[in-house]
Amino acid sequence: MKVRLQKLQEYLSKSKVSQQLYQTYLTAVLIPVIILGILLTSYIHNILTGYYHDLAISENTRIKTILFEITTQVYHLSEEINNDKNLLTILSANKKNIEKIKTNINDYTITNKSFYNYAEIEDVTIYTDNYLAYTKYNQIIPINKKIKETKWYQNALNHDEIFWFPIKTTDKYGNHYYHMSLVRKIPMIDSTHTAVMVIKISDNYLNSCIQNNQYTTFVSIDQNYISYSSDRSLYGSMPSIPIDYDTLYYQKNGKVKVRGKPCMASLSTMYLYQSDCRLYICILDKTAYAHIYRILALCMVLTAISLLAPIGIIYLFTSYFNHRIHTLRHVMHKASNDDYNLSTSLNGKDELYEVFSDLEVLLQKIKKKEAAIYQARIKEQELTNKQQKIEFKMLAAQINPHFLYNTLETIRMKAFTAGNQEVATATKLLGKTMRYVLENTGTAFTKLNRELDYVTNYIRIQKLRFEDKVNYKIKISSDIRPCDYPILPLLLQPIVENSILHGLKHIDNKGYIVITVKSRNYEHLIIQICDNGIGMTEETCNALVNRLHTPDLKLNSNIGLYNICQRIRLCYGEKYGLSFISRQNQGTLFTLTLPLNPTTPE
């Protein structure tokens, strides 16, 4: 260490003061701030991306729920129409019975069945090749050549299954729309005629339920065109996001590019009720990455300001300092050449001014030049020694533990006097835990009762934070005397901390930690720490077992548990150590196995 320090001092001594200042700024400020800026920007980017990612998925789930309810209601409506005997009679009309059912045909309307009480229904139409079944309300329509050539009609004739299809319609202004429509063939058992039912879902109703100004939403059926979109320009076009139609439940969440611009997307698949058709629901947040990049740009600007502002200050100070150094150096150079006429002066009250004043005195006392120079060197050396002593004292200074205890006690008394019992209790517990940690730092053994008291204080502090999620109970077998049993200090707290932070913290009900101390086979001391937290999966348990024997230095978690295992094995032997059992959503049980009669150094 001394050799490296000497090399650093030699390196700095070869540079000018201005260069030393710049090098110090580079190593102490510039590089750390750049690293922190990069890490902070990356962290914020991940946080914001995850936030918008979760929002898009949540919006997709909401729309999927709405569409499931609507399509299910439409299916039940189609079932009701399909089972309407009057409708089947009308659709089966022939010349023999036309006069008999003519009144029924003219008066029949689907609204008689209260079908239009469904706000989600745009239109219900039945297409038939029986021209005798035409009604004046235009709900039963004869099939024309244009209808026969449509893809959905051909599918309905060739398949008995219910299916959904985007049916194109044109309003009176010439605008084209695509309606999500249920299409099914009506079975005509006693007739040679065919009939196809089409139920169109209202776009206005979908907009009122789905539309969100923050998102662009579109829905397509199977490999067909977009049949609903919050952006009218997307109707009738293919989805802008590639879809793997061969995957049964295809979904895609994350960043995509639409027309060259990054968007946050959430695409999912929904099978329609009683149908093999699939809805592809896509949510696009076109402003998400703009917001993310704007915040990241702000972070980078703030980082740049935090770098440039100190650079400006360092530059001004260095220029000012160099000017004073050069002035002093110029005067001293003249004096070394026996030129004692001072043509410049140095203002201020700092050390440089003092040196300059001393130099003036030396020059005025030419006869005592050597003595004055010697005195100046002594003063300079004294200043250097004084500075080194101050730096040494600053480095060697340690906070007196008694000062901390007294300060905490003062805080506790003030809180108690003010009636804040909770703060007073917390301060008292904190003082006890600090005293225990400081007193046992560097010690080999402590007593089991002191270790249990320390863990109790730690749990009580955590209970102040997590309230009813943290409760505890300590059970000690009657054959164990904690006050006589020596144990490695700070052995139980990391396990309790793991139980609280990874087990009880995430539950919604009342949490418990039970610490049991007992003997086994008259040779082992068993300390069990059990909690009713969320537990661990089998995969997590296997990973933890591996880390207890070989820690991952890149991870900070579970290092305390690894240290416990190592300390026990090094102190007592390989047959002792830490083990655990965990069940997901049931809790975790840690077991410490120690010798019942350990040997301790004198």
C-alpha positions in Angstrom: 0.0 0.0 0.0 2.8 2.4 0.9 4.6 1.6 -2.4 1.5 2.4 -4.4 1.0 5.6 -2.4 4.6 6.7 -3.0 4.2 6.0 -6.7 1.0 8.1 -6.8 2.8 10.9 -5.0 5.7 10.7 -7.4 3.4 10.8 -10.4 1.5 13.8 -9.1 4.7 15.7 -8.1 5.8 15.5 -11.8 2.7 17.4 -12.9 1.8 21.0 -12.6 -0.8 22.1 -10.0 -3.4 22.7 -12.7 -2.9 19.2 -14.1 -3.1 17.7 -10.7 -6.5 19.5 -10.1 -7.8 18.3 -13.5 -6.6 14.7 -12.8 -8.2 14.8 -9.4 -11.5 16.0 -10.9 -11.3 13.3 -13.6 -10.8 10.4 -11.1 -12.9 11.7 -8.2 -15.8 13.3 -10.0 -16.0 12.9 -13.8 -15.6 9.1 -14.1 -17.9 8.2 -11.1 -20.6 10.6 -12.3 -20.5 9.2 -15.8 -20.8 5.7 -14.5 -23.6 6.6 -12.1 -25.3 8.5 -14.9 -25.2 5.5 -17.2 -26.4 3.2 -14.4 -29.2 5.6 -13.4 -30.3 6.1 -17.0 -30.3 2.4 -17.6 -32.3 1.8 -14.4 -34.9 4.5 -15.3 -35.2 3.1 -18.8 -35.9 -0.4 -17.4 -38.4 1.0 -14.9 -40.3 3.1 -17.4 -40.3 0.3 -20.0 -41.6 -2.1 -17.5 -44.3 0.4 -16.4 -45.6 1.0 -19.9 -45.3 -2.7 -20.7 -47.5 -3.6 -17.8 -50.0 -0.9 -18.7 -50.3 -2.2 -22.2 -50.9 -5.8 -21.0 -53.5 -4.6 -18.5 -55.3 -2.7 -21.2 -55.2 -5.8 -23.5 -56.7 -7.9 -20.7 -59.4 -5.4 -20.1 -60.4 -5.3 -23.8 -60.2 -9.1 -24.0 -62.7 -9.3 -21.1 -65.1 -6.9 -22.8 -65.0 -8.7 -26.1 -65.5 -12.1 -24.4 -68.7 -10.8 -22.7 -70.0 -9.2 -25.9 -69.3 -12.2 -28.2 -70.8 -14.6 -25.6 -74.0 -12.5 -25.4 -74.2 -12.4 -29.2 -73.8 -16.2 -29.3 -76.7 -16.7 -26.9 -78.8 -14.3 -28.9 -78.1 -16.3 -32.1 -79.1 -19.5 -30.2 -82.4 -17.9 -29.2 -83.1 -16.8 -32.8 -82.0 -20.2 -34.2 -84.5 -21.9 -31.9 -87.4 -19.6 -32.8 -90.2 -21.9 -34.3 -92.0 -19.0 -35.9 -88.9 -18.0 -37.7 -88.3 -21.6 -39.0 -91.9 -21.7 -40.2 -91.5 -18.5 -42.1 -88.2 -19.6 -43.6 -89.8 -22.9 -44.7 -92.8 -21.1 -46.4 -94.0 -22.5 -49.8 -96.8 -21.9 -52.2 -99.1 -24.3 -50.4 -99.0 -22.6 -47.0 -98.0 -19.1 -48.0 -101.5 -17.7 -47.5 -101.8 -19.3 -44.1 -98.5 -17.8 -42.8 -98.6 -14.6 -44.8 -99.8 -12.6 -41.9 -97.0 -14.0 -39.7 -94.5 -13.1 -42.4 -95.6 -9.5 -42.6 -95.8 -9.0 -38.9 -92.8 -10.9 -37.9 -89.9 -8.9 -36.6 -87.0 -10.0 -34.5 -87.6 -7.0 -32.2 -90.6 -8.8 -31.0 -88.2 -11.0 -29.2 -86.6 -8.0 -27.5 -83.4 -8.7 -29.3 -82.6 -5.1 -29.8 -82.5 -4.5 -26.1 -78.8 -5.5 -26.6 -76.9 -2.3 -27.0 -74.0 -4.2 -28.5 -76.1 -5.3 -31.5 -75.8 -3.2 -34.6 -78.0 -5.4 -36.8 -79.6 -8.8 -37.1 -80.2 -10.1 -40.6 -81.3 -13.4 -42.0 -80.4 -14.2 -45.7 -82.5 -16.9 -47.4 -83.0 -18.3 -50.9 -86.7 -18.6 -50.1 -88.2 -15.4 -51.7 -91.6 -16.1 -50.1 -90.1 -15.5 -46.6 -89.2 -11.8 -47.3 -90.5 -9.4 -44.5 -91.3 -5.8 -44.8 -89.0 -4.9 -42.0 -85.9 -6.0 -44.0 -84.8 -8.5 -41.4 -85.3 -11.5 -43.6 -83.7 -10.7 -47.0 -83.6 -12.8 -50.1 -80.1 -13.7 -51.3 -78.8 -11.9 -54.4 -75.9 -12.6 -56.6 -73.6 -10.2 -54.6 -74.3 -11.9 -51.3 -73.8 -15.4 -52.9 -70.3 -14.4 -54.0 -69.2 -13.2 -50.6 -66.6 -15.3 -48.7 -68.6 -15.4 -45.5 -71.7 -16.7 -47.2 -69.8 -19.5 -49.0 -68.2 -20.5 -45.7 -71.7 -20.6 -44.0 -73.0 -22.9 -46.8 -70.1 -25.3 -46.6 -69.8 -25.4 -42.8 -72.4 -26.0 -40.1 -70.2 -24.5 -37.4 -70.7 -21.0 -36.0 -67.9 -18.6 -37.2 -67.1 -14.9 -37.0 -66.2 -12.7 -40.0 -65.4 -9.1 -40.7 -68.3 -8.0 -42.9 -67.8 -4.9 -45.0 -70.6 -2.3 -45.0 -70.9 1.1 -46.6 -72.8 4.1 -45.1 -74.8 6.7 -47.0 -71.7 8.9 -47.3 -69.7 6.2 -49.0 -67.5 5.4 -46.0 -66.5 1.8 -45.6 -66.6 -0.1 -42.3 -66.0 -3.6 -41.2 -68.2 -5.1 -38.5 -67.3 -8.0 -36.3 -70.2 -10.4 -37.2 -71.4 -13.7 -36.1 -72.4 -15.9 -39.0 -74.2 -19.2 -38.7 -76.3 -21.4 -40.9 -79.9 -22.0 -39.7 -80.7 -25.7 -40.0 -83.8 -26.2 -42.2 -84.8 -29.8 -41.5 -88.1 -30.0 -43.4 -87.2 -27.6 -46.2 -84.8 -27.5 -49.2 -84.2 -23.8 -48.7 -81.1 -22.4 -46.9 -80.9 -19.5 -44.5 -77.9 -17.8 -43.0 -78.0 -15.6 -39.9 -75.7 -12.5 -39.6 -75.4 -10.6 -36.3 -73.3 -7.5 -36.5 -71.7 -5.9 -33.4 -72.1 -2.2 -33.0 -68.9 -0.2 -33.5 -70.3 2.7 -31.5 -70.9 0.4 -28.5 -67.4 -1.1 -28.9 -65.9 2.5 -28.9 -67.8 3.4 -25.8 -66.4 0.4 -24.0 -63.0 0.1 -25.4 -61.7 3.4 -26.7 -58.8 4.9 -24.8 -57.1 8.0 -26.1 -53.7 6.8 -24.9 -53.8 3.6 -27.0 -54.5 2.6 -30.5 -56.5 -0.6 -30.5 -57.3 -3.0 -33.3 -59.0 -6.4 -33.5 -58.8 -8.9 -36.3 -60.5 -12.3 -36.8 -58.3 -15.2 -37.8 -56.2 -14.2 -40.8 -58.7 -11.6 -42.0 -58.7 -7.8 -42.1 -59.0 -5.6 -39.1 -62.7 -5.6 -38.2 -62.5 -3.0 -35.3 -60.0 -0.2 -34.6 -60.0 2.9 -32.6 -58.2 4.4 -35.6 -60.7 4.5 -38.5 -57.9 4.5 -41.1 -56.9 0.9 -40.1 -60.3 -0.6 -41.0 -60.0 -3.2 -43.8 -56.2 -3.4 -43.6 -54.1 -6.3 -42.4 -52.5 -6.0 -38.9 -49.3 -4.0 -38.8 -47.7 -6.4 -36.4 -46.5 -9.8 -37.7 -48.7 -12.6 -36.2 -47.8 -16.3 -36.1 -51.2 -17.8 -37.0 -49.8 -21.3 -36.5 -49.4 -20.8 -32.8 -52.7 -21.6 -31.0 -52.3 -18.9 -28.3 -50.0 -16.4 -29.9 -49.0 -13.4 -27.9 -46.4 -10.7 -28.2 -45.6 -8.0 -25.6 -42.9 -5.3 -25.9 -41.3 -3.0 -28.4 -42.4 -3.1 -32.0 -41.9 -0.7 -34.9 -45.0 0.6 -36.7 -44.3 2.7 -39.8 -40.7 3.1 -38.6 -41.7 4.4 -35.1 -41.2 2.4 -31.9 -44.4 1.5 -30.0 -45.2 -0.4 -26.9 -47.4 -3.3 -28.0 -49.4 -6.0 -26.4 -51.0 -8.6 -28.7 -53.0 -11.6 -27.4 -55.2 -14.4 -28.8 -58.8 -15.1 -27.6 -60.8 -18.1 -28.8 -64.4 -17.1 -29.3 -67.2 -18.9 -27.4 -68.5 -22.0 -29.1 -66.4 -21.3 -32.1 -63.0 -22.2 -33.6 -62.4 -18.6 -34.6 -59.7 -16.6 -32.9 -59.6 -12.9 -32.1 -56.2 -11.2 -32.3 -56.4 -8.2 -30.0 -53.6 -5.6 -30.2 -52.8 -2.6 -28.1 -50.4 0.0 -29.4 -49.0 2.8 -27.2 -47.4 5.1 -29.7 -46.4 7.7 -27.1 -44.7 5.4 -24.6 -41.2 5.5 -26.0 -41.5 9.2 -26.7 -42.2 9.7 -23.0 -39.4 7.3 -22.1 -36.9 9.0 -24.4 -37.9 12.4 -23.1 -37.3 11.4 -19.5 -34.0 9.7 -20.5 -32.9 12.9 -22.3 -33.7 14.9 -19.2 -31.6 12.5 -17.1 -28.7 12.8 -19.6 -29.0 16.6 -19.6 -29.0 16.7 -15.8 -25.9 14.4 -15.8 -24.2 16.6 -18.3 -25.0 19.7 -16.2 -23.6 17.9 -13.1 -20.4 17.4 -15.1 -20.1 20.7 -16.9 -20.8 22.9 -13.9 -17.9 21.5 -11.8 -15.7 21.7 -14.8 -16.4 25.4 -15.1 -15.8 25.9 -11.5 -12.6 23.9 -11.6 -11.4 25.8 -14.6 -12.0 29.2 -13.0 -10.4 28.2 -9.8 -7.4 26.6 -11.6 -6.9 29.8 -13.7 -7.1 32.0 -10.7 -4.8 29.7 -8.7 -2.3 29.4 -11.6 -2.2 33.2 -12.0 -1.2 33.6 -8.3 1.3 30.7 -8.5 2.9 32.2 -11.7 3.0 35.7 -10.0 4.8 34.3 -7.0 7.1 32.2 -9.2 8.0 35.2 -11.3 9.0 37.3 -8.3 11.0 34.4 -6.8 12.7 33.9 -10.1 13.8 37.5 -10.2 15.0 37.3 -6.6 17.1 34.2 -7.5 18.8 36.4 -10.2 19.5 39.1 -7.6 16.7 41.3 -8.8 15.0 42.4 -5.6 12.8 45.1 -7.1 9.1 44.0 -6.8 7.1 45.2 -9.8 4.0 43.1 -9.0 1.9 42.5 -5.9 -0.3 39.7 -4.7 -3.6 40.4 -3.0 -5.5 38.2 -0.6 -5.2 36.6 2.8 -4.4 33.0 2.0 -1.1 31.1 2.3 0.1 32.4 -1.1 -0.3 35.9 0.1 1.6 35.1 3.3 4.4 33.6 1.3 4.5 36.6 -0.9 4.6 38.9 2.2 7.4 36.8 3.6 9.2 37.2 0.4 8.8 40.9 0.5 10.3 41.0 4.0 13.2 38.7 2.9 13.9 41.0 -0.1 13.9 44.1 2.2 16.3 42.4 4.6 18.9 41.6 2.0 21.6 41.3 4.7 19.7 38.5 6.4 18.7 36.7 3.1 19.9 33.3 3.9 18.4 33.3 7.4 15.1 34.6 6.1 15.0 31.9 3.4 15.7 29.3 6.1 12.9 30.7 8.2 10.5 30.6 5.3 11.3 27.0 4.6 10.7 26.2 8.3 7.3 27.9 8.1 6.5 26.1 4.9 7.5 22.7 6.4 5.5 23.5 9.6 2.4 24.2 7.4 3.0 20.9 5.6 3.4 19.0 8.8 0.4 20.6 10.3 -1.7 19.7 7.3 -0.5 16.1 7.4 -1.3 15.8 11.1 -4.8 17.1 10.5 -5.3 14.6 7.7 -4.0 11.8 9.9 -6.3 12.8 12.7 -9.3 12.9 10.3 -8.4 9.4 8.9 -7.7 8.0 12.4 -10.8 9.5 14.1 -13.4 6.9 15.1 -16.9 7.6 16.4 -17.0 6.7 20.1 -19.6 4.0 20.6 -20.6 5.6 23.9 -21.3 8.8 22.1 -23.8 6.9 19.8 -25.4 5.2 22.8 -25.7 8.4 24.7 -27.1 10.2 21.6 -29.7 7.4 21.1 -30.6 7.5 24.8 -31.1 11.3 24.5 -33.4 10.8 21.5 -35.3 8.1 23.3 -35.8 10.3 26.4 -37.0 13.2 24.3 -39.4 10.9 22.4 -40.6 9.4 25.7 -41.1 12.9 27.1 -43.0 14.0 24.0 -45.3 11.0 24.4 -44.1 9.2 21.3 -43.7 5.7 22.9 -43.2 4.0 19.5 -40.2 6.2 18.6 -38.8 5.8 22.1 -39.1 2.0 21.9 -37.6 1.9 18.4 -34.6 4.0 19.5 -34.1 1.8 22.6 -34.1 -1.4 20.5 -31.8 0.1 17.9 -29.3 1.1 20.7 -29.4 -2.5 22.0 -28.7 -4.0 18.6 -25.9 -1.5 17.9 -24.3 -2.3 21.3 -24.5 -6.0 20.7 -23.0 -5.8 17.1 -20.1 -3.5 18.2 -19.3 -5.5 21.3 -19.3 -8.8 19.4 -17.3 -7.5 16.3 -14.1 -9.5 16.3 -15.1 -11.8 19.2 -15.1 -15.6 18.8 -18.1 -16.6 20.9 -21.0 -15.2 22.8 -23.8 -16.7 24.9 -27.0 -18.1 23.4 -29.2 -16.0 25.6 -27.5 -12.8 24.4 -27.8 -14.0 20.7 -31.6 -14.7 21.3 -32.0 -11.3 23.0 -30.4 -9.6 19.9 -32.6 -11.5 17.5 -35.7 -10.6 19.6 -34.7 -6.9 19.4 -34.2 -7.2 15.7 -37.7 -8.8 15.2 -39.3 -6.1 17.3 -37.7 -3.4 15.2 -39.0 -5.1 12.0 -42.4 -5.5 13.6 -42.6 -1.7 13.9 -42.2 -1.6 10.1 -44.3 -4.5 9.0 -46.8 -4.4 11.9 -49.0 -7.6 12.1 -47.0 -9.3 9.3 -44.2 -10.0 11.8 -45.0 -11.9 15.0 -42.7 -14.2 16.9 -42.4 -16.9 19.5 -39.3 -18.4 21.1 -39.4 -22.0 22.5 -36.5 -23.3 24.5 -36.4 -26.9 25.7 -36.1 -27.3 29.5 -32.8 -29.2 29.2 -31.1 -26.2 27.5 -29.5 -23.4 29.5 -29.0 -20.5 27.0 -27.0 -18.5 29.5 -24.3 -21.3 29.6 -24.2 -22.3 26.0 -21.4 -20.6 23.9 -22.4 -19.8 20.3 -20.8 -17.9 17.4 -22.1 -14.3 17.4 -24.4 -12.9 14.8 -25.5 -16.4 13.6 -29.3 -16.2 13.8 -30.1 -12.7 12.6 -29.4 -13.3 8.8 -31.8 -16.3 8.9 -34.5 -14.2 10.6 -33.9 -11.4 8.2 -34.3 -13.8 5.2 -37.6 -15.1 6.7 -39.0 -11.6 7.0 -37.8 -10.0 3.7 -38.4 -13.1 1.5 -41.2 -14.7 3.3 -43.5 -12.6 5.6 -43.1 -9.3 3.7 -45.2 -10.5 0.8 -48.1 -12.2 2.6 -51.5 -10.5 3.3 -52.4 -12.4 6.5 -50.8 -12.5 9.9 -47.2 -13.7 9.9 -45.3 -15.7 12.4 -41.7 -16.6 13.1 -41.2 -19.4 15.6 -37.6 -20.0 17.0 -37.2 -23.4 18.6 -34.1 -24.4 20.6 -33.8 -28.1 21.6 -31.3 -31.0 21.9 -31.2 -34.2 19.8 -29.6 -37.5 20.7 -27.7 -35.9 23.6 -25.1 -34.6 21.2 -26.6 -32.0 18.9 -28.1 -28.6 19.6 -30.9 -27.9 17.1 -32.1 -24.3 16.5 -35.1 -24.1 14.1 -36.4 -20.9 12.6 -39.9 -21.4 11.0 -42.1 -18.9 9.2 -45.5 -19.0 7.5 -44.4 -16.8 4.6 -44.8 -17.4 0.8 -42.2 -20.1 0.8 -40.1 -21.1 -2.2 -40.6 -23.1 -5.4 -38.6 -26.3 -6.0 -36.4 -24.5 -8.5 -35.7 -21.6 -6.0 -34.9 -24.2 -3.3 -32.4 -26.0 -5.6 -30.7 -22.7 -6.5 -30.5 -21.7 -2.8 -28.9 -25.1 -1.9 -26.2 -24.5 -4.5 -25.5 -21.0 -3.3 -25.2 -22.2 0.4 -22.1 -24.2 -0.8 -20.8 -22.1 -3.6 -21.9 -18.4 -3.5 -22.4 -16.3 -6.6 -20.3 -13.3 -5.9 -22.2 -11.3 -8.5 -25.3 -11.5 -6.3 -25.6 -9.9 -2.9 -28.5 -12.0 -1.8 -27.9 -15.2 0.3 -24.3 -14.2 1.1 -25.3 -14.0 4.8 -26.6 -17.6 4.7 -23.5 -18.8 2.9 -21.3 -17.1 5.6 -23.3 -18.9 8.3 -22.6 -22.3 6.8 -18.9 -21.5 6.4 -18.5 -20.2 9.9 -20.2 -23.3 11.4 -18.1 -25.7 9.3 -14.9 -23.9 10.1 -15.6 -23.8 13.8 -17.3 -27.1 14.5 -16.6 -29.4 11.5 -18.2 -30.5 8.3 -21.0 -32.5 9.9 -22.6 -29.3 11.3 -24.2 -26.6 9.3 -27.5 -25.1 8.0 -30.3 -26.8 6.2 -33.9 -25.8 5.2 -37.2 -27.1 4.0 -39.7 -24.9 2.0 -43.1 -25.2 0.4 -44.6 -22.6 -1.8 -47.4 -20.6 -0.1 -46.8 -22.6 3.1 -43.6 -21.3 4.6 -39.9 -22.1 5.2 -38.1 -24.0 8.0 -34.4 -23.3 8.6 -32.4 -25.7 10.9 -29.1 -25.0 12.5 -27.2 -28.1 13.7 -24.5 -27.4 16.3 -22.6 -29.5 18.9 -24.4 -29.8 22.2 -21.2 -29.4 24.2 -18.8 -27.3 22.0 -15.2 -26.6 23.0 -14.3 -22.9 23.0 -10.8 -21.4 23.1 -9.7 -20.0 26.5 
